[in-house]
Amino acid sequence: MNNISVSKALFSRAQESIPGGVNSPVRAFKSVGGTPIFMQKAKGAYLYDVDGNQYIDYIASWGPMILGHAYEPVVKAIQEYAAYSTSYGAPTELEIKMAELIKSMVPNVDLIRMVSSGTEACMSAIRVARGYTSRNKIIKFEGCYHGHADSFLVKAGSGVATFNIQSVPGVTAGVSADTLTCAYNDLEAVHQLAASHKGEIAAIIVEPVAGNMGCILPAPGFLEGLRAICDQEGILLIFDEVMTGFRLAPGGAQELLKVDADLVTYGKVIGAGMPVGAFGGKKEIMQVVAPLGSVYQAGTLSGNPIAMIAGYTLLSELKSNPGIYKELEEKTLYLKKGLDEVLAAWGQPYVINQLGSMISIHFSEHAITDFASAGAANNARFAKYFHAMLNRGIYLPPSAYESWFLNNALSKEDLDKTIRATGECLAEL
């Protein structure tokens, strides 16, 4: 078992100054119990905590470290540009280059606006959809998490699910009334909502591959069905690609799954670990955004030069070397095969969901296809598995409601160690 005495002391100290001792709830380990691990540094596929322990990382900072931590070209670019200034409050050519690069990788994006987080990107996309359609209601899916803006906290996944928060104080009844929800992968329910609120729905927002209730794949025809409903009813389809954008393919889930959205939101990978987000789409929709139109959105640090150069450097590498995606998928499939073998030998029920470099394990007798099935799994068993793996130097998401994210710095030896560790942990369980 790892010594984490310094982490324990830091967590005790943090709780005196920070709500719950953390600046994002899932870091608190409440779902799995125990003390959160405080990190000191990271390199490649490994995290190093304040007690000197090393971990194989399967979070990748919740997605953005797709090529591994402290990726040298990104670090050098940040160092160079930080010497100029960390912010100007004025335009830079970097913002143009970043927008042009994204457009070259995502063909159905004509205009894109940079923001400072994935939450801000999704919040802004909804505002654009309402302004463009002159409608107020939106449809979201139970267990899909689009950030912590008011309308997204109605039956949300991720940290909200982890903490079993069913009703979030501070979200008004009016906001809740304008947020219609149904189960992920339930196309018939969407048809019913569209019929019963005809002419009132501005947008359907969805994670094309859900990552906030574990990794959950869209059922065959689900996304295509949403596209058809939106076309028929004059509704805008928004893909939340904060997780999947530039991770599943150079053009994200849209490219991999061959379904186009009207608006798309980004975060994570586009900042290479820096705080950043973006929303974009067709010119006729995006031109309602100020200063072209009257839908207002602004941000002092939007297009921050350090975030832009970090993201531009990483995306340029992904665009110039698309074979990275094949390598990542091969590593993930290798891990899945190994985990499948040790879990099958264990003899207890389990489910492994995987697409590209996203994967999750659920201790369940039934397929995990939506929030209800994810919640019905044996998540107490996952908590024990998490800690058993942590003690063996494997850092997994500290919640059964989160996808794992592989990075391309992981070696075969890392994957083999993870598979062996799982076998050992299952013997304990």
Sequence and secondary structure as in RCSB ss.txt:
>XXXX:A:sequence
MNNISVSKALFSRAQESIPGGVNSPVRAFKSVGGTPIFMQKAKGAYLYDVDGNQYIDYIASWGPMILGHAYEPVV
KAIQEYAAYSTSYGAPTELEIKMAELIKSMVPNVDLIRMVSSGTEACMSAIRVARGYTSRNKIIKFEGCYHGHAD
SFLVKAGSGVATFNIQSVPGVTAGVSADTLTCAYNDLEAVHQLAASHKGEIAAIIVEPVAGNMGCILPAPGFLEG
LRAICDQEGILLIFDEVMTGFRLAPGGAQELLKVDADLVTYGKVIGAGMPVGAFGGKKEIMQVVAPLGSVYQAGT
LSGNPIAMIAGYTLLSELKSNPGIYKELEEKTLYLKKGLDEVLAAWGQPYVINQLGSMISIHFSEHAITDFASAG
AANNARFAKYFHAMLNRGIYLPPSAYESWFLNNALSKEDLDKTIRATGECLAEL
>XXXX:A:secstr
    HHHHHHHHHHTTTSGGG SSGGGG TTT S    EEEEEBTEEEETTS EEEESSTTTTT TT BT HHHH
HHHHHHHTT S  SS  HHHHHHHHHHHHH TT SEEEEES HHHHHHHHHHHHHHHHT  EEEEEET    SSG
GGGTT  HHHHHTT SS TT  HHHHHTEEEEETT HHHHHHHHHHTTTTEEEEEE SSB SSS B   TTHHHH
HHHHHHHHT EEEEE TTTTTTSSTTHHHHHHT   SEEEE GGGGTTSS EEEEE HHHHTTBTTTSSB    T
TTT HHHHHHHHHHHHHHHH THHHHHHHHHHHHHHHHHHHHHHHH S  EEEEETTEEEEE  SS   SHHHHH
TS HHHHHHHHHHHHTTTEE  SSTTS EE  TT  HHHHHHHHHHHHHHHHH 
